[in-house]
């Protein structure tokens, strides 16, 4: 087999991986659709996922039912996405239906959220959307440390999860040949964010989905830049 052939044997998929533009999904902070969600104080949690190789934690503890949450709107409209943090969001019923009818991979919607309270003076009296939990695939895609600008608390020691404390990011790259074709995914070595393809961005723009914006992985900064 040609070493340039991707895991599933498809040269076409390999060529797509080589030319793909990868983006980080972000909340559209400050827009009229700026929306977040907060789990109720009574929320229950299961175990956090761990690396199959080294046993280190690679994600947040699983939110268990009942899925009760408060919606906070900082603008004048409910967003199609409501964020808890960059890697954790719920989506509107409209978003969920459009996603289901698309051919996009890596993002699924599951249980509906029970909205226990809405905070936001400018949305009072407006219909509250039904929101659904969103789950993102953990991909085989891995950060290319050599071609990324990442400050970590120590060297990466596990070749599987590639996790170590991130102190700052000034752009990153994905290692060639590790991405397996998902349109939305979590990358090894870069916890806390969600990566998407240009095809997913086009889906968002085509359907005018709100409270979501994108930045290329090469331009991604954490902590965010502060403007004077």
N, C-alpha and C positions, 0 to 999 in steps of 0.2 A: 504494500500500500504506500502511495506517495505520502511523505511526511507532512506535506502541506494540505492533506485531506483532513477535514474535521472529524469529530468523534463518530458521527452517524454516517460517515462515508460519502458525504455530499460535498463536492467541490464548490457547488453553488453557495452553500451555506458558509463555507470557508471564505469565499470571496466577499460575501455580504459582511462577515465579521471584520474583514480587513478594511472595508470602506465605510463601515457604520459610524455615525456620529452619536456619541453617548452623552446623555444629559442628566442632570440631577433635578428631581421633582422638588419644587418649593412652594410654600404657601404665598399667596399674593397679598402680602402684608400691606395694609394701608388702602387697599382698594375698597370699593363699595360692597364687595362680596366677601370681605375678610371675615372668616368664620373659624371658630375652634370648638372642640368638645372637651368636656371634663367628665370622667367617670364619677358616679356617685360615691359618697364616702363608704357606702356599704358594699362596694365592688369586691369580688373575690378573685383570687389569682391562683393559677397552678404553677408548675415548675417553669423555670427559664430554660430555653434550649441550650445544649452544651455541645462542644466539638466532639465528634466521634473519635478523634485521635487523642487530643490532649486533655479533654474534659473541661476546658475553660468555657465560661458563659459567652454565648455569641448573640444574645438577644434579650429582650425584656420578658418578664414573666407573662404567661398566657392569661388573658382576661377570660374569666369563666362566667357563664350565665348566672343570674339574669343580666342582660346588657342594658343597664339603665345609665343614662348620661344627660348632662346639662349642655345645651347649645348656647354658645356666646357669639353674638354678631357685633362686630365693631364698625360695620358699614350700614348701608340702608337695605341690603338684600341678603338672603340666605345664599351661601355658596354651595356649589355642587360637591365640593370637598370641605370637610371640617377637620382640622388638624389637632392632634394632641401634641405631637412633635414631628419633625421632618419625616421620620420613618413610620409614623403611625397616624392613619387618617381613616375617616368613614366617608362614604359617598352617598349622594342622593339616589333616590329610586330611578330618576331619569338617567343618571350616569350608569347605574347598574344595568338597566335595560339596554342601553346603547352598547355597553361593553359586552354583554351577553350575545348580541347579534353581530359583533365584530369578529375578526379572526386574530385578534391580539392575544398574546400569551403572557403568563407570568403574574397576572393580577386577577384575583377572583373575589367575588362578593358573597357573603354568607348570611349571617343572621341579621334581622332588622334590629335597630336600636330603639328602645323605648325612651322618648325624650321626656324627662321629668320636669324640666324647667327651661325657659328661653330667656336669656338676658340680652337686652339690646333695645333701647328706646325706639329706634327708627324701624324696627321690624314688628313691633307690637301690633296685633290685629291682622298681620299677614299670615297666610297659610304656612305652617311649618312643614317642610318636606319630610318624607320618610327617609331615614338614613340607614345604611347597611354597613356592617363591618367589611373592611377590605383586608385581604391577606396577600402578601407579596412573596413570591418564590425566592428561596435561597439558591442562588445560582452557583454554577461551577466557575463563573467568571471571577478572576482574582486581580487584585491591584498589582501593577507593575511597579515595585518599589524603586527600581533603578531610574524609571522615567517619570516619577512622581516627586512632588515636593511636600513631604510629610514629616512632621516632627513627632516622634513617638517617645514614650517614657522609657523605652528600652528596645533592644533588637527583636525582630520577629523570629520566633523560635519554632513555631508549628507550621509545617508546610501545607496543612489542610485548611485550618481556619485563618491563618496568617493574622491573628488578632493580637494586638497589643495596644496599650493606652495611647490614644491620639491626642496630642497637645495643640497641634496646629496643622492646617492644610492650606497650601497655596497652589492648588491644582493637582490632579492625579491622572494616571493612565491605567488602562486595563491590559493585562498581559495577553499577548497574541496567542490564539489557540485555546484559551480557557473558556470563553463565552460560548454557551450552548444554544443561543438563538432566542431567548426570552425577550419580550418587548418591555417588560417591567421586572426588575429584580433587585435583590440585595447582593452586593459583591463581597467576596471574601477579602478581609483586610480593611474594609471600609464600613464598619457598622454605623447605624444611626442615620443613614440616608437611603433613599430609593433612587435607583438609576433607571432611565428609560431610553428607548430608541427614538429616532426621528419619526418613525412610523406612528409611535404613540403620541408624540407631540402633534402631528398632523391630525390624528383622531380628535384630540382635544380642541384644536383650532377649528376643524371642520364642523364640530357640533357646538361650538361656542360654550364649552364647559368652563365654569367659573371657579375662582379661588385656587388657581393652579398656574404656576409659571415655571420656567425652566432656565437653567444655566448650564453651559457645557462643562464637562468634568474637568477640562483644562483650565477653566476660569472659576471653578468652585473654590470658595474661601471659607475657612472656619478657624477661629471665630469670625463672624461676618465683619466686613469692613465697617467702621464707624465714620459717618460723615460729620464734618464740623458744621 
